[in-house]
């Protein structure tokens, strides 16, 4: 049965069977491939695990984040409008949503510098920053980014998000209010034809804001270049799923009298945890869709560990150093892991272990912009040394040295000598000189 299902998937999803039906067939094929890839990633457990981690972090940081936003917005005089919008976010939870928001707002209003003191204020700032850090780590996982931003850059951008975020919210709320007060808009609203259209548009405002927020997070948070179009596709998918979830949760809670009777006073806590978990899971699913839209080559392989022959790894290591050295001699735009992936047409997940090995061996390094550079003079980097990184480094297993039979030891030594003789003591600088001539 399993073998039959695999053959059916290969035939319908991964073959060109649906292409012969023109544009509708291609659309259906794309939807099926993305749905299959996302379901595979959910079943693997990593997305759900990270969503649960974000729920825990949210419980710690929700009050500090809102308090921080309110402290910024109070100076702009729009904090009351933000409070109104917070009630609409938890509308799908019904009366429980109002109760939860009331409790959160009571905690926020009770927060001030004299109550917190130095240690409490430090803890609040730490939890707020941790929240942003967890989101970045989750998005980096989705985008196959193995190296986060450096500490200084992370702190700068985290504080920028915490400061600019409330200002953007203030501008959005102000724009919504301004549009609502325009005489022309009021005239259209009172019209018999356009009135219902404007009413429907105003009802969609929360979903448009959620889609915009998702798009910004997908574009800004991962430590890699994300195309705005890909972020928008993920944002639209996340916004649609979020709207659908709101309807489903509202319907569930409307018929959950039995659940409330079983869990009694714990029902509100359980409902909140489930709501938070589903929202974070939707955010990560939207990020996964944005990633696959930008990198369709990963749709089928997913996070399958790449298996490379020694010959392939040797060529990759040499080519990485060749490109890094060439860029260092004649700088253009700089080169990083993503640039290597595009130049070699090899997924970055395949290149990451080799670049990490070269960096651990002191052959390459990276700057604050995550660009790769030679770690020392290229005249002191031999090709034999580069090959040793992938031929000898990174072995795991027994700590005891293996004992080879003498014929095997002799053959192995001849192979090593042959590799060394083939490149001699040629350096990376000499290799680049040959291509320049």
C-alpha angles and dihedrals in degrees: 000000000000091000090051091050091051091050091049091050092049091049099045104029108027102031125074092251094117095045092078089068091068125226096346090052092050091049092050090047092052092048092049093048093049092045091050092048094048093046089049090052092048092049090050086066102228096105092048091046092052091045089055090049090053090051090057092047091048092056089056098041107034094090095044091048095050092042090051091049092048092050089057096042095048089070089054094047096234101102091106091060090050089053089055091051092051089062091054092052091064094039092114088066090063116204090353089059090056091047093050092047091049091054093047092049091050089055092046094050090049092055115100137141096258093053096045101044123192098303094044093048090049090052091050092051090046094052092047092052091044089057092056090044092053091051091051092049091050092049091046088055091051091048094046091244108158097180122057125209115284117265098258093048092046094052092046094050094042092054089045090055092047092050102037094041095070091045091054089049089051092051092048093050091046092050092050091050092046093051090049091054098048112117093222091053091048089051091052091046091057091051119107094228105035096032096082090045092056091045091054091047091053089052089054093053096096091051092048090052091049091050091049092049092049090049092051093049093049091049100042111030106058114084091236139068111281119188113236090230091056091047090050092051090051091045093052091047091048092046093051092048091047092052091048091048091052091056093046094047092047090052091047094051091047088062099035100101089121092054091050091049091053099044097031110180091004091064094086092051093047092046091051093050092049091047092050093046093051092047093052091045090053090050091054093044089053089051090051091052090050089051094050091046089056095037108033090165088077095056094093103030097041111173094338108149109251117241114208132179118236089249091056093047091050092052092046093051092049092046092049091054091044092054094043091049093046092051091047092054096045108021117206114154101335124253130248136165093285091050090051089050092054094044095049095033089230123128114258091235087066094048097044098078092048094048089046089053092049090049093048089051091055095246099115134020137183134232131219090280090056091248117150119239136171108271092218141002110317089224086067096049111088124200089232089059091052091051091049089063092065098029100049112007125085098034117155132191134069119018089219118090112250119247111229126197110250096249090052092046089052093050091047092052092050090051091051091048091049091054091047092048092049093061098023112188093320112151131215089250092056091049090054091046089057093055092047092056 
